[in-house]
Amino acid sequence: MSLYLVTGGAGFIGSNLVHYLVSLGHSVVVLDKLTYAGNMASLDGIPKDKLRFVKEDICSTDVVSSLLSETKPNGIFHLAAESHVDRSIDGPAEFIKTNIDGTFSMLTAARKYYESLSDADKNQFRFLHISTDEVYGSLGATGYFTEETSYAPNSPYSASKASSDHLVRAWFHTYGFPTLTTNCSNNYGPRQFPEKLIPLIIHNALSGKELPIYGDGKNIRDWLYVEDHCRALYTVMINGKTGETYNVGGNCERQNIEIVKSICSILDELHPKKDKLKYDSQITFVKDRPGHDRRYAIDASKIKRELGWQPQETFETGMKKTVMWYLDNSKWVEDIISGKYQCQRLGLGGDDK
């Protein structure tokens, strides 16, 4: 079994990946700064002998170098990133720092570590950079993003991720550093911070609040169940060709309004309102955000053809699992909404929150 370093391992995709890797028998070192979206509770249930958590900033090259030398991972899953488009519009500086400078720092430290390895260990080591389909910009009514699609980011977030993708590519071509890159479509599933569309809608619906939808609600995204994504990441780490990019999508295009109505329908079935009204009565349309891309859709045929991966969950099965997880883990959500998790990550207790 291998030891992997996962940056951003207390976040949404990162924590799900950690659970998945441990389920396969691997050990994991999590490097996470625990910014607002990092939540130690997302790592609950993982055996202590399989997990080491290190609270540090990926921008600290010396710290990362020391950690790599000490733990000697067989590979790195680099997920640490600022990831919310709205926040990038209001405050782009943190996105530049974490997503670009942080990736540069990780590449610098990881390359130094790689060059210290024996030839046998070098053959096993890989640096997998996890990115987004948003780097490609916006699609029209037809067509799909492929690995050859030109980059055209439209938000500070996607621009910062595009920049980090280019750095990773350059480290492979310039230094021969064994990198891999994945660009995924919108993830959903357990442990997602409730500022994102699906957990936000679930929480607001259960709280009797408005269900906000940008613009006309017809923006289209390709939705990928997070556990399917984790399987794809592991597949790329083990079998992917270094220097290559792999698009990972769920083959599941839906308009935002369809997503919200689907959640409402599942809640009507699993958690009906006491007043017997339907949850979709809470839907409200709000002013669209700047630079809101109209449509994303991933062509994931390369990873299917070359590595044999494809999503296992349909939209219907994945969404029902997601809603059920949030219904069964209401305390996880409430601790975030109340701010209690912030006190815990800062070591302040927070029992009075």
N, C-alpha and C positions, 0 to 999 in steps of 0.2 A: 504494500500500500504506500501511497505517496503522501508528501506533505506539501500543501499549497498555501501561498500567501494570497489573501483576498483583500484588496483595498476597498473601502466602503462597505465592509461586510456587515455592518449594523443597519444598513439601509434596506430598501425594498427588495430589489433584485439580489443584492449582495447577501442578505440574510437567508433568502430562499436558496441561493446557491450553496451557502455554507451547510444548511440542513441537507441538501442533496448530496454534496460531497461526503459528508459524514455518514449518510445512509449507505454509501458505497464502500465504507470502511476506511476512507482517507482521514488524515488529520489536517487541521486548518489553523493558520495564524491569521487573525483578523487585524488589519490596520485601519483604524477609523478615528477621525478627529472628534466624532460625536457632535457635529453641528446640529441644527434644529431637527433635521430629518433622520438622524441616527438614533436608534432606540435599542438599548441593551435587551429589552424585553423580547425583541424579535429573535434573540438567540437562546431564549429559554428552552430547556429540554435537551440541549446538546451535552453529552457527557464531558465532564471536565478534562478527562484525559485525551479528548479529541480536539479540544479548542484552547487556543491561547489568544487572549484579547490584548491589544496594545493601543492605547489612546495616544495617537500622535498625528501630526500633520504631514501629508504626503509632500508638501513643499519643502520640508526639512530634509535635504539630501543626505546629510551626515547621519541623521537618525535612521533613515531608511537603509543606508549602507550598513550601519551597525547591526540593524535587525536582520538583514539578509545574511550577513556573515555569521551571525549567531545561530539562526534557525535553519539555514541552508535548505530553502524550499526547492522542490522539483519543478515548480512553475509558478507564475504570477497571473492571477485574474485581476485586471485593473478596472475596477468599477467606480472608484471614488470620483464623484463629480457633483457639482451643482446642476440641478436638472429641471427646474420649473421655469417654463417660458415666461410666465407673468412676473416672477421675481427677477428674471434677467432683464426685463424691460425697465423695471423700477430701479434696479441696482446692478448694472452689468459688471462692476469692478470685481466682485467676488467670483464671478464666472470666469473672468480672464485669469484671475490668480489661481484658482483651483484647477480649472479644466485645462488651461494651457501651461502655466508655470508648474503646476503640480505634476502634469504628465511629463514635462521636461525633466523635473527632478526625479521622478520614478525611472525614466529611461536612463538617466545618468547613473543612478545608483545601481540599477539592475544590470547595466552593461559592465560596470566595474566588477560586480559580483560574478557575472557570467565569465568574464575573462580570467577569473581566479579558479574556475572549475577544471577538473580533469577532462580529457577528451570524452570519456564515457559519460560523464555527467552533463557535459555540453550537449551531447546528442539527445539527451532527455529533456533539457530545460527549454521552456517556451514562455514568452510574454504575450498574453492575450489581452488586447485592448478592446473594451466593450463600448460601442458607440451607438448612434441613433440614425434612423432613416431621415431625420429632419435636416441632416447635412445636405441632402439632395434638393431641398426646396419644396416646391409645390407642383402637383400634377394637375392636368386638366381632367376631363370626364373619363378619359381612357388612358391606357398605358400603365407601365409599372417601373419602379426603380430597380435597376440591375446594378451589379458591381461595377459596370462601366459607365453608369450615369454620371454626368458632370456635377460637381458640387455647386450649389446655389443657395446657401443658407440665408434665411430671412429674419432671424431674430438673434439677439446677442447670445442666447443659449446655443443655438445651432451653429452660429459662427465660431464659438469657442470650441465646440466639439469637432467641427471641421478642421480647425487649426491643430487640435491634438491628433486627429487622424493623420494629418500630413507629417507631423513630427514622427509618429510611429513608423510610417512608411519610409521616411528618410533614414531612420536608424537602421532599418533593414538593408536598404540599398547602399548607404554610405559605410556602415560599420560591420555589416554582416550579422547584426544582432537578430536572433530568431523571434521575430514578432509575428503576430496574427491579429487581424481586426475583424470584428463583427459589427454590422449595422442592423439594429433590430427595429421592428415596428412597435406600436404602443403596447406595453405590458399591462396586465391586470392580474389580480389574484390576492392571496393573503399577504398581510403585513405591509400594505401600501399606505404611505402617509396620507392622511385624509384631506389634503389640499387638492389632490388629483381627482379627476372627474368621477370615477366609479366609487371610491370610498366616500367622497364628498356627498354624492347623491344618496348613497345608502344612509349615511349619518343624518343628513338633513331630512330625508324622508321619515326616518324613525323619530326624529326630534320635532316633527311637525313644521319644519321650516320650508321656505321656498326652495325649489329645485332649479337653480339658475342655468340657463343655456345661452351661450354666446350667439349673437346674430340670429340667423334663421334656423340654426340647429342642423344645417345640412352639410356641415364640414365632415369629411369622410376620413376615417382612419382604419388601418389594418390592425386588428387586435390579436395579441399573442398571450396565451396563458403562461404565467411566469414559470411554472414548473416545466412546461415544454421548452421555454427559453433556456432554463438551467441545463436540461439534457443536451440542447444544442451547443451550449458553451463548453460543456465537458467533451462532447464529441469533437469539436474543433480543437480543443486543447490536446486531445490524444491523437487524433487522426488528420487534422488539418495540415496543409502544406504551408510552411513558413513563408512569409512575405505576401500571403494571399489575404483577400478580404472575402467574407461570407455574409450575405444578407440573410437575416432570419425573420420570417414572417409567419403569421398565423393562418393565411389564406382566408381571412375573415374581415371583409370590408363592411363597415356599418357607419351610417350617419350618426352624429352625436345624439340626435333626437331619438333614433332607434335604440341606442344604448340606454338612455334614460327610461324610455317606456318599457324596455325589457326588464330593467331593475324593478320598476314599479309593479310590473306583472308578477315577478317572482315574489316580491314582498307581499302582494295581495294574497298569494297562495300560502306562503310560509308564515307570515306575521300580519294577518289582516288587522286593519284599524278598528278600534272599538266603536267608532261612529259609523262603521261600515262604508265610509267613503273610499274611493280609489286613490292610491298614492299619486297617480298622474294629475290629480286635481291641484297638486302643489307646484306643477311646472310653471316657470316664468321665464320669459326671454329678456336678456340683458344686452346692453351695448357690446358690440364685437370688440375684441382686443386688437391693438395695432399689429400688422404683419401676420394676421392669422391665416396660415396656409390652408387652402381649400381642400386638398386631398393628398393623402399619402397612400401608397400601395406598394408592397414589396413583392418582387419576383424572387422566390426562395428556391428556384429550381437547381441552382448550383450546389447548395449544401445537400439537397436531396440526391442529386445525381452523383456527386463525388464522395459524399460521406454517409449517405443512407439515412439522413435525419429527415423527419417530417413531424408536424404537430400531431399529438394524440388526442387532444381535447377539441371538441367542436365548440362553437360559440355558446350553444345552449348548455352543454355539460359544464364548461368552464365557468360560465357566468353563475350558474346555480351553485357550484362549489364555492365560488367567491362570496356570494351573498350569505350562504350558510356559515362560512368562516366568520364573517363579521357579526352575524347574529350570535354565534357561539363564543365570540371573543370581544364582547362589548366593553369589558374592562380595559382591554388593550387600547381601544379607541378613546374611551373616556379619560384615561390617564394622559393621552396626548392633548385632547381638547381642553382639559383642565390645567394643563401645564405641569402636572405632577411628574411626568417622565423627565422634564427638563431639570427639576430639582434633583431627581435621582442621578442623572448623568453628571450633574455638577457636584454631587456628593453632599447635597443639602438636606437629604431626608425627604421632605415634602409630604409628610403624612397629613399635614393640616390643609393641603391644597384641595 
